């Protein structure tokens, strides 16, 4: 599979231990492609919380790099103090966003790595943690590439795919999850169409998915979230592919608010509904979707757009950033090891066992 064309890397570490985590400021897209260099934990935490970097895998990578920023200036003699500082920094970063499990997964992996390196002094630990953060980024790029390989068969010539939010190159290290099969099909020279929902209230579909698919030369049509039913009723959609922020052991899927409505409409209209996600998004310690924490965001995201009021001042709002789609509505998962179809608890555990084994 080729690279997703001109879509640049959403996040990478620049330089050595004294370097920086460089990320695309996604709040500026599509008007401007600008970057921020994060050199300390508060800057990284703010970037995650305000969605400058967003998408489950990308915030996992950001968290791991943020952990490096938080320990690199630690005293070089005291290993215990170093590990305590790592725990503090990881807790601070993990609190930036609660729903995507990739963030806590990556931070736990950094803490586990440091503790496993028994006998390492602080300078060697610092170096090893930077290597681990880079490895998390590189592994994510490889997982996304494999998701593309396993999912591209769902997109034949003339297929119309609908996606919600942005689960593309911007949301991951490279290629994306839901968009990876699209990039892979495009690389094979297949002509197909993508319907991208706007994705209220922060417009990740309009601002980010429409932008990145357009950059890659893929035929993309933007629709309002409320048009999904009408578009499906006219028979214009062959398959839905979305990403995920956390998948419970039974296959319930937390993803961007509105995903559940798309899944219900897909079932009503007989449209297959696939979820593309790497193993880092599965959380087998969460038995069902009912216990996944759902982030509630500031009401001003609904009351204002671009600084202008779009609702009466002080109106009360409910602004959950994610919803949970029951496993029964999911036709299959597209993972780095292959398709899980139909979705059963046992097949999820088996596929995860395979991918975690190697
Ligand atoms: O609030 P966001 O923009 O971080 O939400 C992103 C999504 O819901 C994505 O679909 C999900 O994180 C998967 S990204 C590969």
Boltz pocket constraint, residues with backbone or C-beta under 6 A from the ligand:
constraints:
  - pocket:
      binder: B
      contacts: [[A, 51], [A, 53], [A, 54], [A, 55], [A, 56], [A, 57], [A, 100], [A, 164], [A, 165], [A, 166], [A, 167], [A, 168], [A, 171], [A, 172], [A, 176], [A, 177], [A, 178], [A, 204], [A, 242], [A, 243], [A, 244], [A, 245], [A, 255], [A, 256], [A, 257], [A, 276], [A, 321]]
      max_distance: 6.0
